[in-house]
Amino acid sequence: MSQTIVHLIAAARPNFMKVAPLFHALKSDPEFAVRVVHTGQHYDSNMSDAFFTDLGLPAPDYHLDVGSGTHAEQTGTVMIRYEKICLESRPDWTVVVGDVNSTAAIAMVCAKLHIPVVHLEAGLRSGDRRMPEEINRLVTDAICDLLWTPSPDADENLLREGVPADRIERVGNIMMDSYELLRDKIESAGTRDEMGLAERSYGLVTLHRPANVDDPGVLGQLVGQLLQASEQIELVFPVHPRTLKSLKDHGLYRKLAAGRRIRLVEPVGYIQFMNLLTKARLAITDSGGLQEETTYLGVPCLTLRPNTERPITVTQGTNRLTGADRLLEAVRDILAADPSAGQCPELWDGRTAQRCVASLKARIHHPRPSSGVSPMRDAC
């Protein structure tokens, strides 16, 4: 029997973590031949290659070398280069993950070439269409054949948008699979000890979203709030390349670096980062994935955004939304309260990849007739 060829698409740090457990699960099943496609949308040795190494992923079978650029440039280049691959060596299925430009671009290529495409982490909505990620989510979910969701709210979002129920399958949160895949290495990593950090004595900071780091007014306010928060608790801040550039461009880097209890460090690999996160007293972030990881680990999280596409981390988990002007107050509230583990959502259990493989096999062996037609899918 011939193998089913599956392309797994990776473009940015969170994609790599989501792809890895699914890659290993598919690779161990003789029914599948799995190929990794790296679009190169985010390429930095610390931000990209390190995650492939940490997560046991092989060198990509295909590398699109897209690099940075405007949203249109990235989306268009991914489409042109991936279409060429598909025309030369057509996959049976393609799996896209997350909400970056590459996700929507690959989904559009597959839809127009009639290659079945799956969206892992489907149905998430912030309700804020000013965020490019929200547009990518909407486009991707409208044209995918199979939507793997992480939580009940994602199912509800898709049904409300008119997606046929037979395209939706809740499989859980694959970010937890990545953590469990590497739990032993994470726990034994010496990152925390090398920095001389005692358990629960520090906060971990990540910032990268344009709304927080591109505007000098907002960024300046955040720098001031972080400096004041560091007087309450030591902060460790792996600085994203975009954030580093903005801090330097706006003359804020030296001010932040002068903070006696703020450690500015280069981005670290997944294992090293999670070693820091597991024993942090709190996290301050604008990342989507970190909202989920802190919920799973029971670490209080302050998300510097007015909304979140992962509301279950607020209603059930340890996450709390806050603004740049309220950060210090929110940090003080957390430090004054007893740590609360929150509740881990259903199916966030480290076995999502196995459910994905079972779902895919069921679709292959027992194809389901479509119960509806997406107007976007049949356009043009």
C-alpha positions as CSV (number, residue, x, y, z in Angstrom):
1,M,0.0,0.0,0.0
2,S,1.4,3.4,-0.9
3,Q,2.0,5.9,1.8
4,T,0.0,9.1,2.3
5,I,2.3,12.0,1.8
6,V,1.7,14.8,4.4
7,H,3.3,18.2,4.3
8,L,3.7,19.9,7.7
9,I,4.3,23.7,7.4
10,A,6.5,25.5,9.9
11,A,7.1,29.3,9.7
12,A,7.7,30.8,13.1
13,R,8.7,29.7,16.6
14,P,5.2,28.5,17.8
15,N,4.7,26.6,14.6
16,F,7.8,24.5,15.2
17,M,6.6,23.5,18.6
18,K,3.2,22.5,17.2
19,V,4.6,20.6,14.3
20,A,7.1,18.5,16.2
21,P,4.7,16.2,18.2
22,L,2.6,15.7,15.0
23,F,5.7,15.0,13.0
24,H,6.8,12.3,15.5
25,A,3.3,10.8,15.6
26,L,3.0,10.6,11.8
27,K,6.6,9.4,11.4
28,S,5.9,6.4,13.7
29,D,2.9,5.3,11.6
30,P,3.9,3.4,8.5
31,E,0.8,4.7,6.7
32,F,2.3,8.1,6.4
33,A,5.3,9.7,4.6
34,V,5.8,13.1,6.4
35,R,7.6,16.1,4.9
36,V,8.5,19.3,6.7
37,V,8.2,22.5,4.8
38,H,10.0,25.5,6.4
39,T,8.8,28.7,4.8
40,G,11.6,30.8,6.4
41,Q,9.2,33.5,7.4
42,H,11.0,33.9,10.7
43,Y,14.7,33.0,10.3
44,D,17.3,33.5,13.0
45,S,19.6,30.9,14.4
46,N,18.3,31.4,17.9
47,M,14.7,31.8,16.9
48,S,14.5,29.0,14.3
49,D,17.2,26.4,14.0
50,A,17.4,25.9,17.8
51,F,13.8,24.9,17.9
52,F,14.3,22.2,15.3
53,T,17.2,20.8,17.3
54,D,15.4,21.0,20.6
55,L,12.3,19.3,19.3
56,G,14.0,16.5,17.4
57,L,12.9,17.7,14.0
58,P,15.0,16.9,10.9
59,A,16.3,19.4,8.5
60,P,13.3,20.6,6.4
61,D,12.6,18.6,3.3
62,Y,11.7,22.0,1.6
63,H,12.9,25.5,2.6
64,L,11.1,28.4,0.9
65,D,13.6,31.0,2.2
66,V,10.9,33.7,2.3
67,G,12.5,36.0,5.0
68,S,11.1,39.2,6.2
69,G,9.0,41.7,4.3
70,T,5.6,43.3,4.2
71,H,2.5,41.1,4.7
72,A,1.8,41.1,1.0
73,E,5.4,40.2,0.2
74,Q,5.6,37.3,2.6
75,T,2.2,36.0,1.6
76,G,2.8,36.3,-2.1
77,T,6.3,34.7,-2.0
78,V,5.1,31.8,0.1
79,M,2.3,31.1,-2.4
80,I,4.5,31.3,-5.4
81,R,7.2,29.0,-4.0
82,Y,4.9,26.5,-2.3
83,E,2.7,26.2,-5.4
84,K,5.8,25.2,-7.4
85,I,6.6,22.5,-4.9
86,C,3.1,21.2,-5.1
87,L,3.1,21.1,-8.9
88,E,6.3,19.2,-8.9
89,S,5.7,16.8,-6.0
90,R,2.0,17.0,-4.9
91,P,1.2,16.0,-1.3
92,D,-1.9,14.1,-0.4
93,W,-2.6,16.3,2.6
94,T,-1.1,19.5,4.0
95,V,-1.2,20.7,7.6
96,V,-0.9,24.3,8.5
97,V,-0.6,25.6,12.1
98,G,-1.2,28.8,13.9
99,D,-2.0,32.2,12.4
100,V,1.1,33.6,10.7
101,N,1.1,34.9,7.1
102,S,2.5,31.5,5.9
103,T,-0.5,29.7,7.3
104,A,-3.0,31.6,5.2
105,A,-0.8,31.6,2.1
106,I,-0.3,27.8,2.2
107,A,-4.0,27.2,2.8
108,M,-4.8,29.3,-0.3
109,V,-2.4,27.4,-2.5
110,C,-3.9,24.1,-1.4
111,A,-7.5,25.2,-1.8
112,K,-6.9,26.3,-5.4
113,L,-5.0,23.2,-6.3
114,H,-7.6,21.0,-4.5
115,I,-5.1,19.5,-2.1
116,P,-6.9,18.7,1.2
117,V,-5.6,21.0,3.9
118,V,-5.9,20.9,7.7
119,H,-5.7,23.8,10.1
120,L,-4.2,22.8,13.5
121,E,-5.3,25.3,16.1
122,A,-8.4,26.4,14.2
123,G,-11.3,28.5,15.5
124,L,-9.4,31.0,17.7
125,R,-10.8,34.5,17.5
126,S,-9.8,37.7,19.2
127,G,-12.5,39.8,17.5
128,D,-9.9,42.4,16.6
129,R,-9.5,42.6,12.8
130,R,-6.7,45.2,13.2
131,M,-4.5,42.2,14.1
132,P,-3.0,40.6,11.0
133,E,-3.2,37.3,12.7
134,E,-7.0,37.6,13.0
135,I,-7.3,38.0,9.3
136,N,-5.1,35.0,8.7
137,R,-7.2,32.9,11.0
138,L,-10.5,33.9,9.3
139,V,-9.1,33.2,5.8
140,T,-7.5,29.9,6.8
141,D,-10.5,28.5,8.5
142,A,-12.9,29.5,5.7
143,I,-11.0,27.4,3.1
144,C,-9.6,24.4,5.0
145,D,-11.1,21.0,4.7
146,L,-10.5,19.9,8.2
147,L,-10.4,22.1,11.3
148,W,-8.6,20.8,14.4
149,T,-9.6,22.9,17.4
150,P,-8.1,23.2,20.9
151,S,-11.1,24.3,23.0
152,P,-14.9,24.6,23.0
153,D,-14.9,28.3,22.3
154,A,-13.1,27.6,19.0
155,D,-15.8,25.1,18.0
156,E,-18.4,27.7,18.8
157,N,-16.7,30.4,16.8
158,L,-16.5,28.2,13.7
159,L,-20.1,27.1,13.9
160,R,-21.3,30.7,14.4
161,E,-19.4,31.6,11.2
162,G,-21.3,28.9,9.3
163,V,-18.6,26.2,9.0
164,P,-20.2,22.8,8.6
165,A,-19.9,20.7,11.8
166,D,-18.4,17.8,9.9
167,R,-15.3,19.8,9.2
168,I,-14.7,20.6,12.9
169,E,-12.9,18.2,15.3
170,R,-11.7,19.2,18.7
171,V,-8.3,17.5,19.3
172,G,-6.9,19.6,22.2
173,N,-3.9,21.8,22.6
174,I,-0.8,20.4,20.9
175,M,1.5,22.9,22.7
176,M,1.1,20.6,25.7
177,D,2.4,17.7,23.6
178,S,5.6,19.7,22.9
179,Y,6.1,20.3,26.6
180,E,5.5,16.6,27.6
181,L,7.8,15.5,24.7
182,L,10.7,17.3,26.3
183,R,9.7,17.4,29.9
184,D,12.7,15.5,31.1
185,K,15.1,17.7,29.2
186,I,13.3,20.8,30.4
187,E,13.5,19.8,34.0
188,S,17.2,18.9,33.8
189,A,18.3,21.9,31.8
190,G,20.6,24.2,33.9
191,T,19.3,27.5,32.6
192,R,17.7,28.6,35.8
193,D,20.7,27.5,37.9
194,E,23.2,29.1,35.6
195,M,21.4,32.4,36.1
196,G,21.3,31.9,39.9
197,L,17.5,32.1,40.0
198,A,15.6,30.6,42.9
199,E,12.3,29.0,42.3
200,R,9.3,31.5,42.2
201,S,11.7,34.4,42.8
202,Y,11.5,36.0,39.4
203,G,9.2,37.0,36.5
204,L,9.7,36.1,32.9
205,V,9.0,38.7,30.2
206,T,8.4,38.4,26.4
207,L,7.3,41.2,24.1
208,H,7.2,41.3,20.3
209,R,3.8,42.5,19.0
210,P,3.9,45.7,16.9
211,A,1.2,47.3,19.0
212,N,3.5,47.1,22.0
213,V,7.0,47.5,20.6
214,D,6.7,49.7,17.5
215,D,5.1,52.8,19.0
216,P,7.7,54.7,21.0
217,G,5.0,56.1,23.3
218,V,3.7,52.6,24.3
219,L,7.1,51.1,24.4
220,G,8.4,53.9,26.6
221,Q,5.5,53.4,29.0
222,L,6.2,49.7,29.1
223,V,9.9,50.3,29.9
224,G,8.9,52.5,32.8
225,Q,6.4,50.0,34.1
226,L,8.9,47.1,33.8
227,L,11.5,49.1,35.7
228,Q,9.0,49.8,38.5
229,A,7.8,46.2,38.5
230,S,11.5,45.0,38.8
231,E,11.6,46.7,42.2
232,Q,9.0,44.2,43.3
233,I,10.4,41.1,41.7
234,E,13.5,40.4,39.5
235,L,12.6,40.1,35.8
236,V,14.3,38.0,33.1
237,F,13.7,39.4,29.6
238,P,14.8,37.4,26.5
239,V,14.6,40.2,24.0
240,H,13.0,39.4,20.6
241,P,15.0,40.9,17.6
242,R,12.1,43.2,16.7
243,T,11.9,44.5,20.2
244,L,15.6,44.9,20.5
245,K,15.7,47.0,17.3
246,S,12.8,49.2,18.5
247,L,14.4,49.7,22.0
248,K,17.6,50.9,20.4
249,D,16.0,53.0,17.7
250,H,13.9,54.9,20.2
251,G,16.8,55.3,22.7
252,L,15.1,53.1,25.4
253,Y,17.5,50.2,25.5
254,R,20.1,51.8,27.8
255,K,17.4,52.9,30.2
256,L,16.0,49.4,30.4
257,A,19.4,47.8,30.7
258,A,20.3,50.1,33.6
259,G,17.6,48.5,35.7
260,R,19.3,46.8,38.6
261,R,16.9,43.9,38.7
262,I,16.1,43.4,35.0
263,R,18.2,40.9,33.0
264,L,18.1,41.4,29.3
265,V,19.3,38.3,27.5
266,E,19.3,37.0,23.9
267,P,16.4,34.7,22.8
268,V,16.9,31.2,24.1
269,G,15.9,27.8,22.8
270,Y,12.6,26.1,23.7
271,I,14.1,23.8,26.4
272,Q,16.0,26.7,28.0
273,F,12.9,29.0,27.9
274,M,10.6,26.4,29.4
275,N,13.1,25.6,32.2
276,L,12.8,29.3,33.1
277,L,9.0,29.4,32.8
278,T,8.2,26.3,34.8
279,K,9.5,27.8,38.1
280,A,8.7,31.5,37.4
281,R,6.5,33.4,39.9
282,L,4.8,35.1,37.0
283,A,5.0,35.8,33.3
284,I,4.5,39.1,31.4
285,T,3.9,38.7,27.7
286,D,2.0,39.6,24.6
287,S,2.5,36.1,23.1
288,G,-0.4,33.8,22.3
289,G,1.3,30.5,23.1
290,L,2.6,31.6,26.4
291,Q,-0.9,32.2,27.6
292,E,-1.5,28.5,27.1
293,E,1.7,27.3,28.5
294,T,1.3,29.3,31.7
295,T,-2.2,27.9,32.1
296,Y,-0.9,24.4,31.7
297,L,1.9,25.0,34.2
298,G,-0.2,27.0,36.7
299,V,2.0,30.1,36.4
300,P,0.2,33.5,36.7
301,C,0.3,35.3,33.4
302,L,-0.2,39.0,32.5
303,T,-1.0,39.5,28.8
304,L,-0.3,43.0,27.5
305,R,-3.2,43.1,25.1
306,P,-6.8,44.4,25.2
307,N,-8.1,41.0,23.9
308,T,-7.1,37.4,23.4
309,E,-8.0,34.7,20.9
310,R,-7.5,32.2,23.8
311,P,-10.2,33.3,26.2
312,I,-10.2,29.9,27.9
313,T,-6.9,30.8,29.5
314,V,-8.7,33.7,31.2
315,T,-11.9,32.0,32.2
316,Q,-10.3,28.7,33.3
317,G,-6.5,29.3,33.4
318,T,-4.1,31.6,35.0
319,N,-4.1,34.4,32.4
320,R,-5.2,38.0,32.9
321,L,-5.4,40.8,30.3
322,T,-3.8,44.2,31.2
323,G,-2.6,47.4,29.6
324,A,0.8,49.0,29.6
325,D,-0.5,51.7,32.0
326,R,-1.7,49.0,34.5
327,L,1.2,46.6,34.5
328,L,2.8,47.6,37.8
329,E,-0.6,47.4,39.6
330,A,-1.3,43.9,38.1
331,V,2.2,42.6,39.1
332,R,1.6,43.8,42.7
333,D,-1.8,42.1,42.7
334,I,-0.2,38.8,41.7
335,L,2.6,39.1,44.3
336,A,0.1,39.9,47.0
337,A,-2.1,36.9,46.3
338,D,-1.5,33.2,46.9
339,P,-0.4,31.5,43.6
340,S,-3.5,29.9,41.9
341,A,-3.0,27.0,39.6
342,G,-6.3,27.7,37.8
343,Q,-7.9,24.8,35.8
344,C,-6.4,23.0,32.9
345,P,-8.9,22.8,30.0
346,E,-10.1,19.5,28.7
347,L,-7.9,17.6,26.2
348,W,-4.8,19.7,27.2
349,D,-3.2,16.5,28.2
350,G,-0.1,15.8,25.9
351,R,-2.0,13.4,23.6
352,T,-3.3,15.8,20.9
353,A,-0.9,14.5,18.2
354,Q,-2.3,11.0,18.6
355,R,-5.8,12.3,18.2
356,C,-4.8,14.3,15.1
357,V,-3.3,11.1,13.5
358,A,-6.5,9.2,14.3
359,S,-8.6,12.0,12.8
360,L,-6.5,12.1,9.6
361,K,-6.7,8.3,9.2
362,A,-10.5,8.4,9.6
363,R,-10.8,11.0,6.9
364,I,-8.6,9.0,4.5
365,H,-10.3,5.7,5.0
366,H,-13.9,7.0,5.5
367,P,-14.2,10.3,3.5
368,R,-17.2,12.4,4.6
369,P,-19.4,14.1,2.0
370,S,-19.4,17.8,2.5
371,S,-22.5,19.2,4.2
372,G,-21.9,22.7,2.8
373,V,-19.9,24.8,0.4
374,S,-17.7,27.7,1.5
375,P,-18.1,30.6,-0.9
376,M,-14.5,31.4,-0.4
377,R,-13.4,27.9,-1.2
378,D,-15.3,27.8,-4.5
379,A,-14.4,31.3,-5.6
380,C,-12.4,31.9,-8.7
